[in-house]
């Protein structure tokens, strides 16, 4: 079925595929999206397809191009396309649901949203791999990809793209904030009765990214499961103040971040400072965990509370399983109610993948998906590229 035929249908079953900054695997969310008489998204299925441990180490290294030739990146692009296609096929086999459309974010390996002089022109860039044509051909389904590129072409940050989707999912009956705690922490918020033009959204800083990297280096574990290490240590205030001095935290929205800001260089500097201040391993994990929650709270105070108050904070992403994060967020945001989106029938980790399913739906219906006040783009635009089966 061609994209033009899909656009005539108000209700579609869409599979969203996403691999976030944590690069730990593929999130797959199957939803039924309808725009008649009003916009509705019904979750049908969610699953995570973990990457092999070796691949989990390779992807973050791509942000520092020292060890990777363009040839290896090209092969990885198609290899990830195969993994995404395999994940889609497994979902369809397990659910036996007829899928109409796939939306894939792929895997970001470069995000460079600040304009740089390049051969006499101001240029921004973003790069996601996981070849969508492989997904389309292997599954036999129209696949929409590369959602960030259109916004970047209009001088936008290309991220975050989820605030509009969060608004569509949770509605405007209450003042609402949605925090995604993935590799990067991003926040979207709107007041009661808000229109899309009123939505705020921005990246706050690192989510799981710095904690995961240091836990691997110091404890040879992929993550601080349940926040146990962070809960066992104490915050080193000297180190925390130094880390909070990062220029990203001082920047005003529109702003987005990735491993370019909080990847290898940030990790090396953090380790150097931890030795200088004689910080123990558990205390280091506690301190960088506190950096995550303090960055969120600080951004919320500066950019949301100055405009309006909200009644509800939903927290999604892998960080929701970190008890240190959740304990501190509840303490900082009190008396605001902090909860998971599960009460709205969404798996706590599913919102990113759901977002790319919804964005694919918007693409084939020729509907704009970016918010200029969030990304800094010159105007609204239909996002995504369509790959035919």
Secondary structure, DSSP 4 states (H G I P E B T S, - for coil): --HHHHTT-SEEEEEEEEE-TT-SEEEEEEEEEEESSSEEEEEEEEEEEEPPHHHHHHHHHGGG-TT--HHHHHHHHHHHHHHHHHHHHHHHHHH-----EEEEEEEEEEEEEEEEEETTEEEEEEEEES-HHHHHHHHTS-EEE-HHHHHHHTT------HHHHHHHHH-SSS-EEEEEESSEEEEEEE-TT--GGG-EEEEEEESSHHHHHHHHHHH--SS-GGGHHHHHS---HHHHHHHTT-HHHHPPSS----HHHHSHHHHHHHHHHHHHTT--HHHHHHHHHHHHHHHHHHHHHHHTTTT---SEEEEESGGGG-HHHHHHHHHHHTTSEEE-GGGGT--TT-HHHHHHHHHHHHHHTT-----HHHH--SS-----EEE--
